[in-house]
Amino acid sequence: MAVLKNRITGNKVVLRSHHVFGRSSKGVDTQLECRDISNIHASIRWDGDGWTVIDHSRNGTWVEGRRLASNAGRPLRVGDSIRFGGAESSTWRIVDVNAPSTVLVPVQGTEEIIELRRFHALPNEESPDISIYMSDRGQWQCESRQGIGVLEDGDLVHCGDHVWRFFCAAPVDGTMEMTEIRSMRNAPINFDFKVSLDEEHVSLKIGHGDAVLDLGERVHHYLLLMLARQRMDDASRIADVEGQGWLDLSELSKMMGLESSHLNIQIFRARKQVAQALPEVPHLPAVVERRAGSVRFGFDRFEIMRGSTLEGAMIGD
């Protein structure tokens, strides 16, 4: 992400891929209030290799003390000073020039800007009250105990006493067809569970195309195993695929002997591990799907070996 810091106030601005500065209350990303600022004063754009500032004003834009020619671009570097118009209060310093990224920007206070990856937990991974992640439709989703919602650019995210504003690096297509999604996955994804006879040890491997990814033995693999078993059992008696595999969270907590907070930690860790194992899959389905009060295993291709015996399998569509 690219960040500008105001010389006087210390306020920070995270740049969008095409970021507009000006006095107008409409059509700008950062509003500047000095009288000598034009309605559309200047813009900063990402061209794929770097950031360029372009002046569109009457009263000028200065970079490192030099006025830009009107509508002419000038590349930006870390440490550069930009002044929009003549006032010192409209002077900013470039503190970062990385490519645009999706972020959470604190609404108040001096908290750090949060750069989002495929999975992010708030307030932290040890207490994931809120999970923010990219869905298989390429949409950012915010999930909490209250439910799941799609995050739109500019939405507020609340967690305890903290509030962030969500900024998406690029628009996403919320109407993506399933045929497009399947083509991007490139190859089927298969989960192979191996569980000991006493069920104390569960290891997991993922097959993707010709690759076999060994995820080892983790505590949260038992959670995935329980959900996979439920989906397999339901497949034999529930015709509707959308109705298969769902387990009430309170029931799952009892089955696993876990408090709901610890269960949420395991769900987050399972999702994160699978996403990190498959970085080449652009819009990976959630390995644990959630709806109001219940969850299920998100894939329909898996095999369960208990000891040396095949317990069961699903082969998907």
N, C-alpha and C positions, 0 to 999 in steps of 0.2 A: 504494500500500500504506500501511497505518497501522502505526506503530511506537511501542512504549513502551520507555523506558529506565529501568532500576532506579537509584534515587538513590544507593544504597550500592555495589553491585557493578559498575554500568555495563553489565550484561547487557541485551541488547535482545530484545524479543518482537515478532514480526510477527503482526498480528491476522488471524485467519480471519474470514469474514463473520459467524459466530456463535461468539464466543470465550468460553470458560468458565474462570474462575479458582477454585481451591479446594484443599483439603487432601487430598481423595480421590486415590487412585492410579488411579482409573478415572473416566471420564466428564468429565475436565477437559482443557483444552488447555495450561494453565500451572499446574503444581502449586506451591502455597505451603505452607511447612513450619512456620510459626509456630503455637503452640498455640491462639491465639485465632481462627484461621482456620476457617471452616465447611467441611464437605466440598464443598458447592457454595456458594461465597461470593458471587460476582458474575459478571455476564456483560456483554460489550460486543458490540453488534450493529450491522451495517450495514443501514440501511433504504432504501438507494437514493440518498439525498441526504447522509447524514452518519452519524456514529457516536454511539451512545447507550450509556451505562453504566447497568446496573440492579443494585441490591443485593438479594441473596437471603439475607443472613446474620443471625446473632444479634448479632454484635459490631460490625457497621457497616462502611460504606464511605464514605470522605470524598473529596470533590472540592474542591480549592481551600480546604481547611480546614472545609468544611461537610458535615455528615453527611447522606447521602441518606435519604429516606423509604423504608421497605421496599417492594420491588417497584415503585418509581417510577423512571422513566427521567430521565436528565440528559444533554443533548447535550455532546459533547466538542470542545475546541478545541486547537490547537497551543499548547503551553506549560502546559496544565493539569496539576496535580499530583493523582494518585490514590493514596490509602492504603487498603489492605485490612486491616481490623483496626487494632490500636494500635501495632504495631511499625514503627520507621523503616525496617527492612529490607524491608518490604512497601509502600514508597512508590515510585511510578513517575511519570515525566514523559512527557507526550504529545509526541513529536517529529515526527510526521507523521500526517495525517488523510485521505490520499487513499483512493480506492476500493480494495477488495481486489484483489490481483493475484497471479499465480503467481510464486513466488520460489525462489531457492536461498539458504538461510541457512547461513553457515559454522558448523561444529560447534565449532571452537576458534579462538582467536586473535581479532584485531581487524579481520579483513577485512570489506569492505563486503558488504552483502546484495545479491544479484544479482536484479534484476527481469527476468523472462523475456519476450521478445517472440516472434514467430512462429519465428524462428531465432536460436539463440545458440551460440557456439563457446567451448569451453574448451581451453586456458587463454585463448586470444584468437583473433581472426580471422586473424592471420598464422600461427598454428600450431593449426589446428582438430583437435586430437586427439580431441575429443568434440563431437558436434553434438546439441543438444537442440531439438526442434521439435514443432509440432502436426501430427499426421497427418490424412489426409482423413477419418478416423473420429472426429475430435475428441479423440484421445488424445495425451498428451505422450509422446514417444519419446526415448530416449537411445541414440545410435549411436556406436560406436567400432570400431576394427579387430577387436575381439573379438566384435562382433555388435550386434544391435539388440534393445532391450527396451522394454516399456511402463513408464513411470514411474507408480508409485502414490504417493498422498499419504503422506509420511513416509519415503520411500525415501532411501537415502544415495547420493550421486554422488561417485565418487573420480576425481581427476585429479592425477597426480603425488603430491606430499605434501599436497595439499589435499583436504578432505572437506566437502561441503555436504549439508544435508538439504532435500529437495524438498517444498515446500508448494504445493498446488494451490488456487487461489482458489475454485473451485467443482467439485462432482463432475461427471464426464463419463460419458456412457452408452457403455460399451464394446461394447454389442450393437446399436448403431445399424444399421438396415436400409439396404441400398444404395439403395432407392427414396427414403429420406429424404435421403441424401447427395446424390443427383442433383438433387433438387428444390431444395436449398440452393445449388447451383452456378448455377442460374438460366439460364444460357446456355452453349452449347459454347465451348470454348477452343481456338483454332487458332494454331499456330506457323508463321510464314513465314520460312524461312531464305533468305538471298541470299549466295552465295559466289562470289568471283572465280575466274576460270579457273585462276589459279596457286595458289588456295586460301590465299592470304595474308590475305585479308580476309573476315570473316563477320559479317554484320549480321542482326539478328533483330527481327521485329515479332510482336506477339501480338494476335490478334483475339478480342474478348470481347463478344458481342452486337453492338451497333452501333459499339462503340469499337474503334479500332486504336491500340495502344500501341507506340511506337517505342522499342526498347531499345538502339538504336544498335549500335555495333561494339565488342565486348569480347573479350578473349582467351579467356574461358571459353565463348564461343559456339561455338568450334571443337570443344570437348569435346561440347557438346550436339548439334552436327551429326554427329559420329562415331557417337554413340549412336542418333540418329534414323535414320541410314543402316542401322545394324545391325538396328534394329527393322523397318524397311521390307524389308530383305532377308529376314529371318526370316519375315515375314508370308506370303511366297510359297511357303514350304516347310515351315513348322511350323503345324499346324492349331490347336494349343492356344495361345490368346492369352497365357496365363500363362507359357508357355515362350519367348515371342518377345522378342528384343532384348537378351538378357543377354550381357555381355562380361566375361571374366575381368579383374580389376583389373591383374594383372601384364601381360597382353596389351595392355590399353589403355595402360598406362604406356609400353610399348615402341612402340606405334603413334604416340603423341604425343611421345615422347622426353622424358618427364618422370619425375622421382623420385616415389615414392608420396606423400611429404609434400606436394609441389607439386600433385599431382593432387587430394589432399584439399582443398587450398585452393581450387582451381578449382571443385570440386563444391560446396563451401560457398557460394562467391560466386555461382554460378549459381542455386542454390536461393534464396538471399537476394534476389537481384535480381528473380526472377520473383514471389516472395511480396510484395515491396514494390510491384511493378507492379499486383498484383491484391488490394488490401487488402479489397475488398468481397466476395470469395469466402471464406466463413467457414471451410471446411475444405478447403483447396487440396491436391490431390495433389502429392506431391513430384515436381519436374521430373526429378530423378535418383533412381530407386529403387535400394535397395541390399539385397542378401542376402549370405550368407556368401561372401566372396571375389569377388563380381561386382556389376555395376551395369547399369542400363538406362535409356533415356529413358522417362519416366513418362506420356507422353501418346500417344494414337493418332490425333491429327488434326494433320497438318502437311504442308507443301509445301517442297520444296527446289529453288531456282532456281540453276543454275550458269551464270554469265554471263547470257545472255538465253534460255537453254534450260531447260525443265523437266526436272530430273533424275528426280524422282519425287514421290509424294505418298501419304499415307494419309488416309482419310476417316472412320475410326472406325466405331462402331456406328450 
